[in-house]
């Protein structure tokens, strides 16, 4: 069972990298540089997360940018951060792999493609869809769609999904069409659909009218609160920005901030 065992002050050399536990995406060098300056000035304010697979055997699960920043600091200042604060967790390999992705998914730039491999892995490890949905703070239908469609995603489609040039809703439409095609024609259908122009999505929240609506809300319900996640805020900002707005962002923002939309 996944659990935090303890907090500890470990020698940095005792923390290893496991081939199944990664940052999922390339490190942001600008973020690493910023963290180097911040950690030198203020110390490591957030501990790394490490998995103790066996007694005294530690693998990094969360905090890859912080670890890279600390290693950079140590190259410039030998002797700095010989020991670092860590949160030590325990659990089965599948639970740790899920935690690794969950910690990464706290970033606002996480793409659905980051979930594919782990969701399929957990499904094969007999995690229930409800358990996965609760763990990742997603709906059961969202998990079911990944299990059904992710194995069909071609490399070009994955690339477009990862870059944000293709929404998951649109990808599912394409894959549904491919599944209905005669056997052997699936790839041709997918390639044809990807080659067609991307659908433009209307800007759902003009900034001016949204500010007026919020101003009105301040007068009528000044103490109203919203319980939202970082992903909800990201979806709201994307819809306000009005570029590359897809149905997934609209759906999340509308669910989190229903008061911002005019009544249908």
Phi and psi restraints in degrees (value plus and minus 20) as a CYANA .aco file:
   2 UNK   PHI     -86.0   -46.0
   2 UNK   PSI     110.0   150.0
   3 UNK   PHI    -179.3  -139.3
   3 UNK   PSI     133.3   173.3
   4 UNK   PHI    -105.3   -65.3
   4 UNK   PSI     100.3   140.3
   5 UNK   PHI    -101.6   -61.6
   5 UNK   PSI     -64.0   -24.0
   6 UNK   PHI    -195.2  -155.2
   6 UNK   PSI     150.3   190.3
   7 UNK   PHI    -127.7   -87.7
   7 UNK   PSI     121.1   161.1
   8 UNK   PHI    -165.4  -125.4
   8 UNK   PSI     145.6   185.6
   9 UNK   PHI    -135.7   -95.7
   9 UNK   PSI      74.0   114.0
  10 UNK   PHI    -119.3   -79.3
  10 UNK   PSI     130.3   170.3
  11 UNK   PHI     -82.7   -42.7
  11 UNK   PSI     113.7   153.7
  12 UNK   PHI     -82.6   -42.6
  12 UNK   PSI     -49.6    -9.6
  13 UNK   PHI     -89.3   -49.3
  13 UNK   PSI     -32.9     7.1
  14 UNK   PHI    -106.5   -66.5
  14 UNK   PSI     -27.3    12.7
  15 UNK   PHI    -115.0   -75.0
  15 UNK   PSI      99.5   139.5
  16 UNK   PHI    -127.6   -87.6
  16 UNK   PSI     150.8   190.8
  17 UNK   PHI    -128.6   -88.6
  17 UNK   PSI     111.6   151.6
  18 UNK   PHI    -121.9   -81.9
  18 UNK   PSI     119.6   159.6
  19 UNK   PHI     -86.0   -46.0
  19 UNK   PSI     -40.4    -0.4
  20 UNK   PHI    -115.2   -75.2
  20 UNK   PSI     -25.6    14.4
  21 UNK   PHI    -134.5   -94.5
  21 UNK   PSI      88.2   128.2
  22 UNK   PHI    -152.6  -112.6
  22 UNK   PSI    -199.7  -159.7
  23 UNK   PHI    -106.7   -66.7
  23 UNK   PSI     -21.0    19.0
  24 UNK   PHI      49.2    89.2
  24 UNK   PSI     -51.0   -11.0
  25 UNK   PHI    -155.9  -115.9
  25 UNK   PSI     144.2   184.2
  26 UNK   PHI     -81.5   -41.5
  26 UNK   PSI     124.5   164.5
  27 UNK   PHI     -83.7   -43.7
  27 UNK   PSI     120.9   160.9
  28 UNK   PHI    -105.5   -65.5
  28 UNK   PSI      88.4   128.4
  29 UNK   PHI     -84.5   -44.5
  29 UNK   PSI     -52.9   -12.9
  30 UNK   PHI     -85.2   -45.2
  30 UNK   PSI     -59.6   -19.6
  31 UNK   PHI     -86.4   -46.4
  31 UNK   PSI     -59.8   -19.8
  32 UNK   PHI     -82.4   -42.4
  32 UNK   PSI     -64.1   -24.1
  33 UNK   PHI     -82.1   -42.1
  33 UNK   PSI     -61.7   -21.7
  34 UNK   PHI     -83.3   -43.3
  34 UNK   PSI     -62.9   -22.9
  35 UNK   PHI     -85.2   -45.2
  35 UNK   PSI     -55.9   -15.9
  36 UNK   PHI     -77.4   -37.4
  36 UNK   PSI     -68.5   -28.5
  37 UNK   PHI     -84.6   -44.6
  37 UNK   PSI     -62.3   -22.3
  38 UNK   PHI     -87.7   -47.7
  38 UNK   PSI     -62.0   -22.0
  39 UNK   PHI     -89.1   -49.1
  39 UNK   PSI     -57.6   -17.6
  40 UNK   PHI     -82.3   -42.3
  40 UNK   PSI     -60.7   -20.7
  41 UNK   PHI     -98.1   -58.1
  41 UNK   PSI     -58.2   -18.2
  42 UNK   PHI    -140.5  -100.5
  42 UNK   PSI     -26.1    13.9
  43 UNK   PHI      65.8   105.8
  43 UNK   PSI     155.6   195.6
  44 UNK   PHI    -104.4   -64.4
  44 UNK   PSI      79.2   119.2
  45 UNK   PHI     -99.1   -59.1
  45 UNK   PSI     -43.9    -3.9
  46 UNK   PHI    -141.2  -101.2
  46 UNK   PSI      99.9   139.9
  47 UNK   PHI     -86.2   -46.2
  47 UNK   PSI     133.5   173.5
  48 UNK   PHI     -91.8   -51.8
  48 UNK   PSI     138.5   178.5
  49 UNK   PHI    -129.6   -89.6
  49 UNK   PSI     104.6   144.6
  50 UNK   PHI    -147.9  -107.9
  50 UNK   PSI     127.8   167.8
  51 UNK   PHI    -119.3   -79.3
  51 UNK   PSI     103.9   143.9
  52 UNK   PHI    -113.2   -73.2
  52 UNK   PSI      72.6   112.6
  53 UNK   PHI     -87.5   -47.5
  53 UNK   PSI     -67.1   -27.1
  54 UNK   PHI    -150.3  -110.3
  54 UNK   PSI     148.9   188.9
  55 UNK   PHI     -75.9   -35.9
  55 UNK   PSI     100.3   140.3
  56 UNK   PHI      58.5    98.5
  56 UNK   PSI     -12.7    27.3
  57 UNK   PHI    -132.6   -92.6
  57 UNK   PSI      90.6   130.6
  58 UNK   PHI    -139.4   -99.4
  58 UNK   PSI     115.4   155.4
  59 UNK   PHI    -146.3  -106.3
  59 UNK   PSI     118.6   158.6
  60 UNK   PHI     -90.3   -50.3
  60 UNK   PSI     109.5   149.5
  61 UNK   PHI    -132.1   -92.1
  61 UNK   PSI     -62.2   -22.2
  62 UNK   PHI    -161.7  -121.7
  62 UNK   PSI     120.3   160.3
  63 UNK   PHI      89.3   129.3
  63 UNK   PSI      15.7    55.7
  64 UNK   PHI     -88.0   -48.0
  64 UNK   PSI     -57.0   -17.0
  65 UNK   PHI     -87.6   -47.6
  65 UNK   PSI     -59.8   -19.8
  66 UNK   PHI     -86.0   -46.0
  66 UNK   PSI     -60.2   -20.2
  67 UNK   PHI     -83.2   -43.2
  67 UNK   PSI     -63.7   -23.7
  68 UNK   PHI     -82.8   -42.8
  68 UNK   PSI     -58.9   -18.9
  69 UNK   PHI     -85.1   -45.1
  69 UNK   PSI     -62.5   -22.5
  70 UNK   PHI     -84.3   -44.3
  70 UNK   PSI     -59.7   -19.7
  71 UNK   PHI     -84.4   -44.4
  71 UNK   PSI     -57.1   -17.1
  72 UNK   PHI     -84.4   -44.4
  72 UNK   PSI     -61.2   -21.2
  73 UNK   PHI     -81.7   -41.7
  73 UNK   PSI     -62.2   -22.2
  74 UNK   PHI     -87.0   -47.0
  74 UNK   PSI     -50.4   -10.4
  75 UNK   PHI     -87.6   -47.6
  75 UNK   PSI     -55.5   -15.5
  76 UNK   PHI    -103.4   -63.4
  76 UNK   PSI     -49.6    -9.6
  77 UNK   PHI    -153.4  -113.4
  77 UNK   PSI      60.0   100.0
  78 UNK   PHI     -73.3   -33.3
  78 UNK   PSI     114.7   154.7
  79 UNK   PHI      79.8   119.8
  79 UNK   PSI     -39.8     0.2
  80 UNK   PHI     -91.1   -51.1
  80 UNK   PSI     121.7   161.7
  81 UNK   PHI      31.6    71.6
  81 UNK   PSI      27.0    67.0
  82 UNK   PHI     -85.4   -45.4
  82 UNK   PSI     -47.9    -7.9
  83 UNK   PHI    -147.6  -107.6
  83 UNK   PSI     126.0   166.0
  84 UNK   PHI    -158.4  -118.4
  84 UNK   PSI     135.5   175.5
  85 UNK   PHI     -95.0   -55.0
  85 UNK   PSI     114.3   154.3
  86 UNK   PHI    -158.1  -118.1
  86 UNK   PSI     134.4   174.4
  87 UNK   PHI    -123.9   -83.9
  87 UNK   PSI      99.1   139.1
  88 UNK   PHI    -114.1   -74.1
  88 UNK   PSI     103.7   143.7
  89 UNK   PHI    -137.2   -97.2
  89 UNK   PSI     138.1   178.1
  90 UNK   PHI    -150.6  -110.6
  90 UNK   PSI     138.6   178.6
  91 UNK   PHI     141.2   181.2
  91 UNK   PSI     149.9   189.9
  92 UNK   PHI     -88.1   -48.1
  92 UNK   PSI     137.4   177.4
  93 UNK   PHI     -74.1   -34.1
  93 UNK   PSI     -58.0   -18.0
  94 UNK   PHI     -89.1   -49.1
  94 UNK   PSI     -55.1   -15.1
  95 UNK   PHI     -87.8   -47.8
  95 UNK   PSI     -59.9   -19.9
  96 UNK   PHI     -87.2   -47.2
  96 UNK   PSI     -60.2   -20.2
  97 UNK   PHI     -82.0   -42.0
  97 UNK   PSI     -61.1   -21.1
  98 UNK   PHI     -85.2   -45.2
  98 UNK   PSI     -61.8   -21.8
  99 UNK   PHI     -82.2   -42.2
  99 UNK   PSI     -60.7   -20.7
 100 UNK   PHI     -75.9   -35.9
 100 UNK   PSI     -65.9   -25.9
 101 UNK   PHI     -90.9   -50.9
 101 UNK   PSI     -59.1   -19.1
 102 UNK   PHI     -79.7   -39.7
 102 UNK   PSI     -63.1   -23.1
 103 UNK   PHI     -84.2   -44.2
 103 UNK   PSI     -57.0   -17.0
 104 UNK   PHI     -90.0   -50.0
 104 UNK   PSI     -52.9   -12.9
 105 UNK   PHI     -92.3   -52.3
 105 UNK   PSI     -29.3    10.7
 106 UNK   PHI     -87.6   -47.6
 106 UNK   PSI     -37.0     3.0
 107 UNK   PHI     -92.8   -52.8
 107 UNK   PSI     126.2   166.2
 108 UNK   PHI     -93.8   -53.8
 108 UNK   PSI     -34.9     5.1
 109 UNK   PHI    -118.5   -78.5
 109 UNK   PSI      -7.2    32.8
 110 UNK   PHI     -85.8   -45.8
 110 UNK   PSI     113.2   153.2
 111 UNK   PHI    -122.8   -82.8
 111 UNK   PSI     138.5   178.5
 112 UNK   PHI     -81.6   -41.6
 112 UNK   PSI     -49.2    -9.2
 113 UNK   PHI     -82.8   -42.8
 113 UNK   PSI     -43.6    -3.6
 114 UNK   PHI     -86.6   -46.6
 114 UNK   PSI     -40.0     0.0
 115 UNK   PHI    -111.7   -71.7
 115 UNK   PSI     -40.5    -0.5
 116 UNK   PHI     -71.3   -31.3
 116 UNK   PSI     -79.9   -39.9
 117 UNK   PHI     -80.6   -40.6
 117 UNK   PSI     -62.1   -22.1
 118 UNK   PHI     -92.1   -52.1
 118 UNK   PSI     -60.1   -20.1
 119 UNK   PHI     -83.1   -43.1
 119 UNK   PSI     -64.2   -24.2
 120 UNK   PHI     -82.8   -42.8
 120 UNK   PSI     -61.5   -21.5
 121 UNK   PHI     -80.5   -40.5
 121 UNK   PSI     -67.0   -27.0
 122 UNK   PHI     -87.6   -47.6
 122 UNK   PSI     -54.3   -14.3
 123 UNK   PHI     -83.8   -43.8
 123 UNK   PSI     -61.9   -21.9
 124 UNK   PHI     -89.5   -49.5
 124 UNK   PSI     -42.8    -2.8
 125 UNK   PHI    -108.8   -68.8
 125 UNK   PSI      -7.7    32.3
 126 UNK   PHI      50.3    90.3
 126 UNK   PSI       5.5    45.5
 127 UNK   PHI     -92.0   -52.0
 127 UNK   PSI     118.5   158.5
 128 UNK   PHI     -93.6   -53.6
 128 UNK   PSI     136.0   176.0
 129 UNK   PHI     -82.0   -42.0
 129 UNK   PSI     -56.8   -16.8
 130 UNK   PHI     -85.0   -45.0
 130 UNK   PSI     -59.1   -19.1
 131 UNK   PHI     -85.8   -45.8
 131 UNK   PSI     -63.8   -23.8
 132 UNK   PHI     -83.7   -43.7
 132 UNK   PSI     -62.4   -22.4
 133 UNK   PHI     -81.2   -41.2
 133 UNK   PSI     -63.3   -23.3
 134 UNK   PHI     -86.6   -46.6
 134 UNK   PSI     -61.4   -21.4
 135 UNK   PHI     -83.6   -43.6
 135 UNK   PSI     -62.4   -22.4
 136 UNK   PHI    -113.6   -73.6
 136 UNK   PSI     -17.0    23.0
 137 UNK   PHI      37.8    77.8
 137 UNK   PSI      27.2    67.2
 138 UNK   PHI    -146.0  -106.0
 138 UNK   PSI     152.8   192.8
 139 UNK   PHI    -105.1   -65.1
 139 UNK   PSI     138.6   178.6
 140 UNK   PHI     -82.5   -42.5
 140 UNK   PSI     -59.6   -19.6
 141 UNK   PHI     -83.3   -43.3
 141 UNK   PSI     -53.8   -13.8
 142 UNK   PHI     -83.9   -43.9
 142 UNK   PSI     -64.3   -24.3
 143 UNK   PHI     -84.1   -44.1
 143 UNK   PSI     -64.2   -24.2
 144 UNK   PHI     -80.6   -40.6
 144 UNK   PSI     -58.8   -18.8
 145 UNK   PHI     -84.3   -44.3
 145 UNK   PSI     -60.4   -20.4
 146 UNK   PHI     -83.7   -43.7
 146 UNK   PSI     -65.6   -25.6
 147 UNK   PHI     -81.8   -41.8
 147 UNK   PSI     -57.4   -17.4
 148 UNK   PHI     -98.5   -58.5
 148 UNK   PSI     -63.8   -23.8
 149 UNK   PHI    -121.3   -81.3
 149 UNK   PSI     -48.2    -8.2
 150 UNK   PHI     -75.9   -35.9
 150 UNK   PSI     -60.4   -20.4
 151 UNK   PHI     -83.3   -43.3
 151 UNK   PSI     -37.4     2.6
 152 UNK   PHI    -112.3   -72.3
 152 UNK   PSI     -30.1     9.9
 153 UNK   PHI     -88.1   -48.1
 153 UNK   PSI     105.8   145.8
 154 UNK   PHI    -102.9   -62.9
 154 UNK   PSI     140.6   180.6
 155 UNK   PHI     -74.1   -34.1
 155 UNK   PSI     -64.7   -24.7
 156 UNK   PHI     -82.0   -42.0
 156 UNK   PSI     -58.0   -18.0
 157 UNK   PHI     -87.2   -47.2
 157 UNK   PSI     -61.8   -21.8
 158 UNK   PHI     -80.3   -40.3
 158 UNK   PSI     -61.5   -21.5
 159 UNK   PHI     -81.6   -41.6
 159 UNK   PSI     -62.6   -22.6
 160 UNK   PHI     -88.0   -48.0
 160 UNK   PSI     -57.7   -17.7
 161 UNK   PHI     -84.6   -44.6
 161 UNK   PSI     -63.8   -23.8
 162 UNK   PHI     -86.1   -46.1
 162 UNK   PSI     -53.4   -13.4
 163 UNK   PHI    -102.5   -62.5
 163 UNK   PSI     -33.6     6.4
 164 UNK   PHI      69.5   109.5
 164 UNK   PSI     -17.2    22.8
 165 UNK   PHI     -98.3   -58.3
 165 UNK   PSI     -31.0     9.0
 166 UNK   PHI    -157.0  -117.0
 166 UNK   PSI     109.8   149.8
 167 UNK   PHI    -102.0   -62.0
 167 UNK   PSI     137.2   177.2
 168 UNK   PHI     -86.6   -46.6
 168 UNK   PSI     -54.6   -14.6
 169 UNK   PHI     -81.0   -41.0
 169 UNK   PSI     -65.5   -25.5
 170 UNK   PHI     -87.0   -47.0
 170 UNK   PSI     -58.8   -18.8
 171 UNK   PHI     -81.2   -41.2
 171 UNK   PSI     -61.3   -21.3
 172 UNK   PHI     -83.7   -43.7
 172 UNK   PSI     -60.0   -20.0
 173 UNK   PHI     -79.2   -39.2
 173 UNK   PSI     -64.1   -24.1
 174 UNK   PHI     -84.0   -44.0
 174 UNK   PSI     -63.9   -23.9
 175 UNK   PHI     -88.3   -48.3
 175 UNK   PSI     -55.2   -15.2
 176 UNK   PHI     -82.9   -42.9
 176 UNK   PSI     -61.4   -21.4
 177 UNK   PHI     -85.1   -45.1
 177 UNK   PSI     -60.8   -20.8
 178 UNK   PHI     -83.8   -43.8
 178 UNK   PSI     -57.7   -17.7
 179 UNK   PHI     -86.5   -46.5
 179 UNK   PSI     -45.4    -5.4
 180 UNK   PHI    -106.7   -66.7
 180 UNK   PSI     -29.4    10.6
 181 UNK   PHI     -96.4   -56.4
 181 UNK   PSI     138.2   178.2
 182 UNK   PHI     -77.9   -37.9
 182 UNK   PSI     127.1   167.1
 183 UNK   PHI     -74.5   -34.5
 183 UNK   PSI     113.3   153.3
 184 UNK   PHI      76.7   116.7
 184 UNK   PSI     -32.6     7.4
 185 UNK   PHI    -122.6   -82.6
 185 UNK   PSI     -16.8    23.2
 186 UNK   PHI     -79.8   -39.8
 186 UNK   PSI     -68.5   -28.5
 187 UNK   PHI     -83.7   -43.7
 187 UNK   PSI     -59.7   -19.7
 188 UNK   PHI     -82.8   -42.8
 188 UNK   PSI     -58.8   -18.8
 189 UNK   PHI     -84.1   -44.1
 189 UNK   PSI     -66.3   -26.3
 190 UNK   PHI     -82.1   -42.1
 190 UNK   PSI     -66.5   -26.5
 191 UNK   PHI     -81.6   -41.6
 191 UNK   PSI     -60.6   -20.6
 192 UNK   PHI     -84.0   -44.0
 192 UNK   PSI     -63.2   -23.2
 193 UNK   PHI     -87.9   -47.9
 193 UNK   PSI     -58.0   -18.0
 194 UNK   PHI     -87.5   -47.5
 194 UNK   PSI     -48.7    -8.7
 195 UNK   PHI     -97.8   -57.8
 195 UNK   PSI     -38.6     1.4
 196 UNK   PHI     -96.2   -56.2
 196 UNK   PSI     134.7   174.7
 197 UNK   PHI     -77.4   -37.4
 197 UNK   PSI     122.7   162.7
 198 UNK   PHI     -87.9   -47.9
 198 UNK   PSI     124.7   164.7
 199 UNK   PHI     -94.7   -54.7
 199 UNK   PSI     111.6   151.6
 200 UNK   PHI    -100.6   -60.6
 200 UNK   PSI     119.4   159.4
 201 UNK   PHI    -132.8   -92.8
 201 UNK   PSI     108.5   148.5
 202 UNK   PHI     -82.6   -42.6
 202 UNK   PSI     126.1   166.1
 203 UNK   PHI     -88.3   -48.3
 203 UNK   PSI      96.6   136.6
 204 UNK   PHI    -103.1   -63.1
 204 UNK   PSI     -39.4     0.6
 205 UNK   PHI    -154.4  -114.4
 205 UNK   PSI      66.6   106.6
 206 UNK   PHI     -80.0   -40.0
 206 UNK   PSI     114.4   154.4
 207 UNK   PHI     -79.0   -39.0
 207 UNK   PSI     -63.7   -23.7
 208 UNK   PHI     -80.9   -40.9
 208 UNK   PSI     -70.0   -30.0
 209 UNK   PHI     -88.7   -48.7
 209 UNK   PSI     -49.9    -9.9
 210 UNK   PHI     -88.0   -48.0
 210 UNK   PSI     -61.1   -21.1
 211 UNK   PHI     -82.3   -42.3
 211 UNK   PSI     -59.1   -19.1
 212 UNK   PHI     -83.9   -43.9
 212 UNK   PSI     -60.8   -20.8
 213 UNK   PHI     -85.4   -45.4
 213 UNK   PSI     -62.1   -22.1
 214 UNK   PHI     -86.2   -46.2
 214 UNK   PSI     -59.1   -19.1
 215 UNK   PHI     -81.2   -41.2
 215 UNK   PSI     -60.9   -20.9
 216 UNK   PHI     -84.8   -44.8
 216 UNK   PSI     -57.3   -17.3
 217 UNK   PHI     -85.4   -45.4
 217 UNK   PSI     -56.0   -16.0
 218 UNK   PHI     -81.6   -41.6
 218 UNK   PSI     -52.7   -12.7
 219 UNK   PHI     -98.8   -58.8
 219 UNK   PSI     -60.2   -20.2
 220 UNK   PHI    -107.8   -67.8
 220 UNK   PSI     -54.9   -14.9
 221 UNK   PHI    -158.2  -118.2
 221 UNK   PSI      48.2    88.2
 222 UNK   PHI     -82.9   -42.9
 222 UNK   PSI     -39.8     0.2
 223 UNK   PHI    -124.4   -84.4
 223 UNK   PSI     -10.8    29.2
 224 UNK   PHI     -84.9   -44.9
 224 UNK   PSI     117.6   157.6
 225 UNK   PHI    -141.7  -101.7
 225 UNK   PSI     140.3   180.3
 226 UNK   PHI    -147.6  -107.6
 226 UNK   PSI     113.7   153.7
 227 UNK   PHI    -119.6   -79.6
 227 UNK   PSI      87.0   127.0
 228 UNK   PHI    -153.0  -113.0
 228 UNK   PSI     145.1   185.1
 229 UNK   PHI    -125.9   -85.9
 229 UNK   PSI     151.0   191.0
 230 UNK   PHI     -79.4   -39.4
 230 UNK   PSI     -57.8   -17.8
 231 UNK   PHI     -84.7   -44.7
 231 UNK   PSI     -55.0   -15.0
 232 UNK   PHI     -83.3   -43.3
 232 UNK   PSI     -64.1   -24.1
 233 UNK   PHI     -84.9   -44.9
 233 UNK   PSI     -61.5   -21.5
 234 UNK   PHI     -80.4   -40.4
 234 UNK   PSI     -64.2   -24.2
 235 UNK   PHI     -82.0   -42.0
 235 UNK   PSI     -60.0   -20.0
 236 UNK   PHI     -83.7   -43.7
 236 UNK   PSI     -64.9   -24.9
 237 UNK   PHI     -83.7   -43.7
 237 UNK   PSI     -59.1   -19.1
 238 UNK   PHI     -83.5   -43.5
 238 UNK   PSI     -63.8   -23.8
 239 UNK   PHI     -86.7   -46.7
 239 UNK   PSI     -53.7   -13.7
 240 UNK   PHI     -91.9   -51.9
 240 UNK   PSI     -55.3   -15.3
 241 UNK   PHI     -85.6   -45.6
 241 UNK   PSI     -56.5   -16.5
 242 UNK   PHI      61.8   101.8
 242 UNK   PSI      -8.7    31.3
 243 UNK   PHI    -136.8   -96.8
 243 UNK   PSI     114.3   154.3
 244 UNK   PHI      35.0    75.0
 244 UNK   PSI      21.0    61.0
 245 UNK   PHI    -100.8   -60.8
 245 UNK   PSI     101.6   141.6
 246 UNK   PHI    -134.2   -94.2
 246 UNK   PSI     153.0   193.0
 247 UNK   PHI     -83.5   -43.5
 247 UNK   PSI     -49.8    -9.8
 248 UNK   PHI     -84.9   -44.9
 248 UNK   PSI     -64.4   -24.4
 249 UNK   PHI     -85.2   -45.2
 249 UNK   PSI     -62.7   -22.7
 250 UNK   PHI     -82.0   -42.0
 250 UNK   PSI     -65.4   -25.4
 251 UNK   PHI     -81.8   -41.8
 251 UNK   PSI     -64.4   -24.4
 252 UNK   PHI     -87.1   -47.1
 252 UNK   PSI     -65.6   -25.6
 253 UNK   PHI     -85.2   -45.2
 253 UNK   PSI     -60.1   -20.1
 254 UNK   PHI     -86.3   -46.3
 254 UNK   PSI     -58.3   -18.3
 255 UNK   PHI     -87.7   -47.7
 255 UNK   PSI     -59.3   -19.3
 256 UNK   PHI     -97.9   -57.9
 256 UNK   PSI     -54.0   -14.0
 257 UNK   PHI    -148.4  -108.4
 257 UNK   PSI      42.0    82.0
 258 UNK   PHI     -80.7   -40.7
 258 UNK   PSI     -47.0    -7.0
 259 UNK   PHI     -87.4   -47.4
 259 UNK   PSI     -38.3     1.7
 260 UNK   PHI    -100.4   -60.4
 260 UNK   PSI     -31.6     8.4
 261 UNK   PHI    -120.3   -80.3
 261 UNK   PSI     122.8   162.8
 262 UNK   PHI     -87.6   -47.6
 262 UNK   PSI     130.7   170.7
 263 UNK   PHI     -83.3   -43.3
 263 UNK   PSI     119.1   159.1
